[in-house]
């Protein structure tokens, strides 16, 4: 019975906030309440293991939230912190070798906007060699972090092979789980707002 209750709460939260990229405030509030209850009342059940990361996503990874910082090393062995990118528009891309088709679009974005837009890739450690090879062949000129033990992916509740966030120059999330085809318009709007001093 407990297991059914926990699964129902997680399913409710997914229905309210999971499939949509920008749930309404009422949906987000109801989903948070369901997930918090699942974590609090059923901490040992399987369904509750998913509730915690979903709750973190609803509270910290929505448009308008300051993106949670992380620190790792890139494929060259250099230290990288997300907060180091403050002051520039940042496209944060969780990717692996199955999502290589987005690399060309990112390269175009860099060509169009130069250094006013930063790109940071996060690839899973299990796919490190494939990502390194792809990065070399594609001539990628932006940093790529190898996510050892999927620490960052777990914190950011990642499940897809390609997920894109856009952060403004203050580190605030302005776009989440974006379709690559919508990337240019959002980045262009943020750069224009920045030029106008908004």
Steps between C-alpha positions, in 0.01 A plus 500: 500500500784740593670420171181577307459831685859604429472404132173694475664812643794477258261439209296803605811718510609373158158573356499851646855604420695230322396503134480879469809717504330788682220387734269764644566622854197307628615178329853546632373560853277192494780287353744621770250413770447149359876436468582640844232275650643201316853572630375568854245218538657220292880553520598134453291423193626487140261771382643739760849473353365679191299748702805675652667592168164601352437728798846656460425564131170670581659717769836587338499429125209707370505813286578790733711294745872560546661182366661287773879516477721198436870440460670237284783460251478531124629249244837680509526454878432868581278594797158637399237664720159596367522834685817587302268573205316784673517816291421317173199327352561126551360208304532194724471177302469153651592270211654170399604335175133431410424873494782609271262662250474806726873576472461672163227727635719594797791576268271730298396675821864564582566630149199733517568643845869440574622534858184672620351149530676224691424131455571232758442134419442229761559145381468181706821329612382172345506673161825690554699342217214533253444865601872581479514347150188683391627828645830461311334408170244779527765757590319601820659810649301522821557326834353158559480356849522127553235426762673244721251272677218706340516737796384807303240306301349365823495847660331645189261199472614409147348205316522591131809471279461869405379777730568871450477784753570867434624724783520877489806699606390483867478119493119503495327228297320657203427186301485135601473171314506697176454369151824587312294676234383758761849572628601778261187709565535484879873580496437786256230645726723480810788670319268775376365556853854516629596758236201711603605474865206297634 
